[in-house]
Amino acid sequence: MFTNSRNHTTPMKLSTKLIHAGMEPDPSTGAIMTPIYQTSTYVQSAPGKHKGYEYARSQNPTRQALETAMAAIENGKHGLCFSSGVAATDAVLRLLLPGDEVIAANDMYGGTYRLFTKIFEPTGIKFHFVNMQDAANIKQYITPKTRLIWAETPTNPLMNIVDIAAVAAIAQQHSILLCVDNTFASPYLQNPLDLGADLVLHSATKYLGGHSDVIHGSLVMNDTSLRDKLYFIQKSCGAVPGPQDCFLVLRGLKTLHVRMDRHCYNGEKIAHFLRSHPKVGQVYWCGFEDHPAYDIARRQMRGFGGMMSFTLKDDSLATATRVLSSTHLFALAESLGGVESLINHPASMTHASIPREERIKNGLSDSLIRLSVGIEDADDLIEDLRKAIG
């Protein structure tokens, strides 16, 4: 629930919240869309006497509207917005001190792995990279110094599923903070706070923005003291988004539900097409009933999304490269979650920062191909892949 512009608290279903949360008609003009407050500072009537805004690194009305909306759609109390998903991740890690330990998934976005190992590990923070597909694996790595569990589900790019409720139970038992990267699912398909997580992270660049035109990150939480600590980090370190970026994500949220429905529909059709193709080896998509964590995915998600990866039976880098370079509707590019379909080579693109031996050990082969299925006509996308695979 949230308070809307008519000053009453109204329960709303998610699709309605996506359109209305955080949105107040502009009091000066009645504009239905939140204005882009393109200003660096705010005039004060006397020293320390202002209208709630002092300096745009600390507060901005456009950003505040988005933070309110993010909290509402993730069923949280507080939202914080950042200049990128990695900046949001960085803020969480700045809660830690040298000697603290983190348990993280061994199958995760390469940029997160790079941040953990290249930036924070040298400061004295210790990371354990663990297979979280069985939550019990976490327990053996917990020590009195463990401060954070970092999960990602579905994982990037192997579409593994982490049982959020099971991991949250372990974290709560040991008073450890649990942060879940919810980028692949989006708030439309999954709400980790409802399952016991302390923090939800989004690269809003992806499904939330939805149009491949903005870089943005966000955090959502319930605990006010945690929010205050992260807000201090946000304000002090300065990795804040501009108002134009916040406006674009606010706009994107309004169509998230209709876009995600189409991503899910297209994703299912393409996953089954790939699985039936004679030249395709393995298809990684959490919507298959024989996926090892299908029951968990079905329980904690409202749909299976448009992200998937696959290998070819001719499991060579040369063959994969030919396919990657032969599509026309699927654009060869990094990122995901836009209305247009993308094809990606994790080993050389999104996950190149992870050492090859670690990638191979975790099941990420050099020839793995990742798809972000967009909202074009599914039959056109299937034909594009059919021609590229040959």
Summary of the structure (lengths in Angstrom):
residues: 390
radius of gyration: 21.1
end to end distance: 50.8
largest distance: 73.6
contacts: 1347
relative contact order: 0.13
helix: 38%
strand: 17%
